[in-house]
Amino acid sequence: MKRLAVLSAAAVVVATHTWTHVAVSRNRGDASGGQVELTERELRLPGESGESTALFLEFEWVPGAGARDRLDAVPWLNSAKLGELGFNCSVPATQPDARDFYRAQMTALVFLVLELENQAGELTHPNQGMRTRLVAVDAGRNPVRLREKFPDPTRHLLSRGLVRLVFRDRAERTGEPLAQPRVEGRIAAVLPGQIFVPPPHNQVLAGLLRRDRAERDPPGREPRYAVTVSWDADYQPWISGLRLLPQTNREPTAR
Amino acid sequence: MDLSARRQAQQRVDRIHAFQGELSDLEREHGLELTPEQRAGLEEHHRRLLAELTARFDVDATASGKRIAWGMRVASLLGGAAFCAALVLFLHRIWGALPAFTHPLILAAIPLLLLAGVELGFRRGIQPYFLTLLGTTACGAFLVELNALGSVFNLVPSPHVFLAWGSFSVLVGYAYGLRMPLAAGLLLLCAYAAALGVSAQGGFCSNLLDRPEWFLPAAALCYAAPSLHGGCNRHDFGFVFRGCGAIAALVPLLVLALSGYHSLLPWSGRTMEMIYQLAGLGVSAGVIFHGFRLGRSGLVNLGALAFVVFLYVKLHAWWWAWMPKYLFFLSIGLILLLLFHLFRRLRPGLPRRTPP
């Protein structure tokens, strides 16, 4: 009995690893989630990682065209879309028990469509600063249908993400009471929120990381590297290439 | 070495010491006086018994030995934690310099090596405490390394990871008769059931408390397992199953009692809060009385703690809004005193548990 239990415990470790490897290898054979070259605008170096040499880049995205940051409302995440994602928006936000009703709804795991805006613009307008070009434009439960709607895998990426409902009776930034309460959909996260940079690509970025820690970021700086990222058949990203970008030696332009 | 036999040997040694202390008090008070022959015979018997138990099971045969053993345990716990921290930080430091193919190999090797270490320690008959420490470290390492594997491959969290963690911990617990890995494993398996439920509803598996009711079927099964299957009672595991089942039920009930809108059921948040406040009181009272019936003070204490918390929540819901605050706390204090008195009256009825 004891021997069987020990062997089974070892088998759990081996089976978990084998399954993970087989699944990852199989999924990475098919980049149906999309393949694009992102720059430092979309994949940022971490601020601080202590003594660790394991390098992760953080995804930088905005929830809609024109949004300043992730706190901005998502215009396309309207009640029809929220219903499609499985949320029940049938109770008017003005009803007395609406707050509890909407608080009860779970955060949903969905597929997000991230659009890489202005791909050509990167070449023609290099001084747009470090603003990300990765914009969430749609979400759904069925990735195949989303891919049919957004067929270009070099422009539209399919990624996992979390969407939640927010019952709002005060303005997000100012905290002032709203004339009428409302219900908003929010993208809580793109999953995973950061991406592991495997060797040897991490060596390319190690110098930049050291420099970042030694000196402050100049305003209007251009992206310094480009990363080829693929989203596999299970819509999980991985890095397949990384290169440093040539830096123009002109004065940075303030935005 | 059989850990149950070793625990029984240590309990026998403790009983011998207690008996010797009581005998010496009785002799001083002239309650019992042994003849010199009886005393010499008894001392010789105890001496032989202690020597045999020490030789066979490496038990702590003296009070000072036990005190030193506790000191060693604290030192070894800190030492073990320091070694784990050193290993993790060392791997962090060299991770970027290692070739990519070595990452998964290292991650798989660490829990397997620690498992081999537990096996070696078991064969060499090391103290149960150190075995528990090694076993728990192996389970912790598996937990950390699967997380790291997910990060290396940029995987989105899956509910099935709870199954892997839980089954590994339960198997380690069963293989070596270790309660701590078993308890961790059972709680992780309850979390697996909850994660499956949340995922099936379209939620995110890491947000287990989005729908805490998904814990309840697994918690009930865990609590009932020792009554359903005799194998769950080996190595005094029955208490671990029941304790974990009770915790896995009471914590979600508490969450629902505080925020009923997390419930799966279609009624309003306020109604669900009221239902779960009463359910929490009922379940914790049930755990107390079942603990009394089984003679397990651990279950009684767990149930009593939960009962007090649920009582506070219920009374808060009823009285806080309208009652002067001093009166509210005074009422709570009086009710707790009443409960304390009730427990004192029930305590003599607590059946004496036979050692496993």
Interface residues (C-beta under 8 A of the other chain):
Chain A: M1 K2 A5 V6 S8 A9 A10 V12 V13 V14 T16 H17 T20 H21 V24 G50 E51 S52 T53 A54 L55 F56 G86 D97 D100 F101 R103 A104 M106 T107 A108 L109 R141 R160 L162 L191 P192 I195 F196 P198 P199 N202 Q203 A206 Y235 Q236 P237 W238
Chain B: L89 H92 R93 I94 W95 G96 A97 L98 P99 A100 H103 P104 L107 A108 P111 L112 L115 E119 F142 L146 L149 S151 V152 F153 N154 L155 V156 P157 A164 S167 F168 L171 V172 Y174 A175 Y176 V198 S199 Q201 G202 G203 F204 C205 N207 D210 R211 S259 Y261 H262 S263 S268 G269 R270
